[in-house]
Amino acid sequence: EKEIQNLVMLTMFYLCRLSTSRQELAAEAGIIPFLKDAITTLSPVKNFSLQILCDFAHTSKITRSELWKHGIHKFYLELLVSGEIFWQEKALVSLEAWLSNSDSKFEDALLKPKSIQQIVKLFQAAQNAHFENCVKVLYSMLTRSSKLSEAIGRSGLFVSELVQRLSYPNSEVRINLLKMLREIGNMVPDKEHFVLQHNLFAVVKDLAQKAQETHRVLVSEIAQELLKEWKKVLSLEQR
């Protein structure tokens, strides 16, 4: 029986992989519980099932509605802290796709303390190329949800990690981190406290100087924009 189930799941993978209409039909027909079962029981077709489940977030309102019914948003968030880098990234991209097409209930689910904690843990643990990929997607998520930016801004762990990572050698990553900092800062209720609490002015000023010295023009420009804004917040313009 299990062998037949595995063959069916493999067939479904190839039927659904490049067809959104088939993905909708499969979701409506009730495939999601079987995908979850294949994943949690460590079936030989686990990876095929994971791929289908992650694809569904991108497909349509119909598939996302079915995902919601079965609590798959929670499953994606659990994948973020699974330690499996490939699936962590897949799950994060699925969350971003869902957020970009979501109603308020999905956004509210992302704002729950446990959800924020899982996002923070991913951000803290990610390294090298994995970190670079996560930063790009997380920045996109923050631009899509001001509420998420505000919630992330209340996490001292996230902001502290972000500040430490500003010295990352890749310029594109530094730019995205600075933009993330701007998105978060725009949503905090007390910007002056936020800047002072994390010593942001001194950190970003140092970053701007080093970027200028090494001719990293875009990094320097964004850093200078932030400093200009924070000078007003901290009433430093006359000093």
C-alpha positions in Angstrom: 0.0 0.0 0.0 2.8 2.4 0.9 4.6 1.6 -2.4 1.4 2.5 -4.3 1.0 5.7 -2.3 4.6 6.7 -3.1 4.1 6.0 -6.8 0.9 8.1 -6.8 2.7 11.0 -5.0 5.6 10.8 -7.5 3.0 10.9 -10.4 1.3 13.9 -8.7 4.6 15.7 -8.5 5.3 15.4 -12.2 1.6 16.2 -13.1 1.6 19.3 -10.9 5.2 20.6 -11.3 4.6 22.9 -14.3 0.8 23.2 -14.2 -1.0 25.7 -12.0 -4.4 24.4 -13.1 -3.4 20.9 -12.0 -2.1 22.2 -8.7 -5.5 23.8 -8.0 -7.3 20.6 -8.9 -5.0 18.6 -6.6 -5.4 21.0 -3.7 -9.2 21.1 -4.1 -9.3 17.3 -4.4 -7.7 17.0 -0.9 -4.0 16.2 -1.6 -2.6 18.4 1.2 -3.1 16.0 4.2 -1.4 13.3 2.2 1.5 15.6 1.4 1.8 16.4 5.1 1.7 12.7 6.0 4.5 11.9 3.5 6.6 14.6 5.0 6.1 13.8 8.6 6.6 10.1 8.2 9.8 10.6 6.3 8.5 8.8 3.3 10.9 8.2 0.3 8.8 10.8 -1.5 9.2 13.4 1.3 11.2 15.9 -0.9 8.7 15.6 -3.8 5.8 16.3 -1.3 7.6 19.3 0.2 8.2 20.8 -3.3 4.5 20.5 -4.2 3.5 22.0 -0.8 5.8 24.9 -1.3 4.7 25.5 -4.9 1.0 25.8 -3.7 1.7 29.1 -2.0 2.6 30.6 -5.4 -0.2 29.1 -7.4 -3.5 30.9 -6.7 -6.0 32.1 -4.1 -7.6 28.7 -4.4 -4.5 26.7 -3.4 -3.7 29.2 -0.6 -7.2 28.9 0.8 -6.7 25.1 0.9 -3.2 25.6 2.5 -4.9 27.8 5.2 -7.5 25.2 6.0 -4.8 22.7 6.8 -2.5 25.2 8.8 0.3 25.0 6.2 1.4 28.6 7.1 2.5 27.1 10.5 4.3 24.3 8.7 6.2 26.8 6.6 7.2 28.7 9.7 8.4 25.4 11.3 10.5 24.7 8.2 12.3 28.0 8.9 13.9 26.5 12.0 14.3 22.9 10.6 18.0 23.2 9.9 17.5 22.1 6.3 18.8 25.1 4.4 17.2 24.2 1.0 13.8 23.9 2.6 14.2 26.8 4.9 14.7 29.0 1.8 11.8 27.4 0.0 9.5 27.9 2.9 10.6 31.6 3.3 9.9 32.3 -0.4 6.5 30.6 0.0 5.7 32.8 2.9 6.7 35.9 0.9 4.6 34.8 -2.0 1.6 34.2 0.3 2.1 37.6 2.0 2.2 39.4 -1.3 -1.2 37.9 -2.1 -2.7 37.6 1.3 -5.7 38.8 3.3 -5.3 40.1 6.8 -5.7 36.7 8.5 -2.4 35.4 7.0 -0.6 38.6 7.9 -1.9 38.4 11.4 -0.6 34.8 11.7 2.9 36.1 10.8 2.7 38.7 13.6 2.2 36.2 16.4 5.1 36.0 18.8 6.0 32.4 17.9 6.0 33.3 14.2 8.3 36.3 14.8 10.6 34.1 16.9 10.9 31.6 14.1 11.8 34.3 11.6 14.3 35.8 14.0 15.9 32.3 14.6 16.3 31.8 10.8 17.9 35.3 10.5 20.3 34.6 13.3 21.4 31.2 12.1 21.8 31.8 8.4 25.3 32.1 7.0 27.0 32.9 3.7 24.9 32.4 0.6 22.0 31.1 2.7 22.1 34.4 4.6 22.3 36.4 1.4 19.2 34.7 0.0 17.2 35.1 3.2 18.0 38.8 3.5 16.7 39.5 0.0 13.4 37.7 0.8 13.0 39.2 4.2 13.5 42.7 2.9 10.7 42.0 0.3 8.4 40.8 3.1 9.0 43.9 5.2 8.2 46.2 2.2 4.9 44.3 1.7 3.8 44.5 5.3 4.3 47.6 7.6 2.8 45.5 10.4 5.5 42.9 10.0 8.2 45.7 10.0 6.8 47.0 13.2 6.6 43.6 14.9 10.2 42.7 13.8 11.3 46.1 15.1 10.1 45.1 18.6 12.5 42.2 18.5 15.8 43.3 20.1 17.4 40.1 19.0 16.5 40.7 15.3 17.7 44.3 15.3 20.9 43.5 17.2 21.7 40.7 14.7 20.9 43.1 11.8 23.3 45.7 13.2 26.1 43.1 13.6 25.6 41.9 10.1 26.0 45.4 8.6 29.7 44.6 8.2 28.9 41.8 5.8 31.4 41.9 2.9 28.8 41.7 0.0 27.6 45.2 -1.0 24.2 44.0 -2.2 23.5 42.4 1.2 24.7 45.6 3.0 22.3 47.6 0.9 19.4 45.3 1.7 20.2 45.3 5.4 20.3 49.1 5.4 16.9 49.2 3.6 15.5 46.7 6.1 16.7 49.0 8.9 15.0 51.9 7.3 11.7 49.9 6.8 11.8 48.9 10.5 12.8 52.3 11.7 9.9 53.9 9.8 7.4 51.8 11.7 8.7 51.9 15.3 6.6 54.2 17.6 9.6 56.0 19.1 12.3 56.4 16.5 14.7 58.3 18.8 14.6 55.5 21.3 15.1 53.0 18.6 18.2 54.8 17.2 19.7 55.3 20.7 18.9 51.8 22.0 20.9 50.1 19.2 23.6 52.8 18.8 22.5 53.1 15.2 23.9 56.5 14.4 27.5 55.6 15.3 27.3 52.2 13.6 25.9 53.5 10.3 28.2 56.6 10.4 31.2 54.2 10.6 29.7 52.1 7.8 29.2 55.2 5.6 32.8 56.3 6.0 34.2 52.8 5.2 31.9 52.5 2.2 33.1 55.9 0.9 36.8 54.9 1.4 36.2 51.7 -0.5 34.1 53.3 -3.3 30.9 51.4 -2.4 28.7 54.2 -3.7 25.3 52.8 -3.1 26.1 51.6 0.4 27.4 55.0 1.2 24.4 56.8 -0.3 21.8 54.8 1.7 23.8 55.1 4.9 24.1 58.9 4.4 20.3 59.1 3.8 19.7 57.3 7.1 22.1 59.5 9.0 20.4 62.6 7.6 17.1 61.4 8.8 18.4 60.4 12.2 20.1 63.7 12.7 16.6 65.3 12.6 15.3 62.7 15.0 18.1 63.2 17.5 18.3 67.0 17.0 21.9 66.8 15.9 21.7 69.2 12.9 23.1 72.2 14.9 25.8 70.2 16.6 
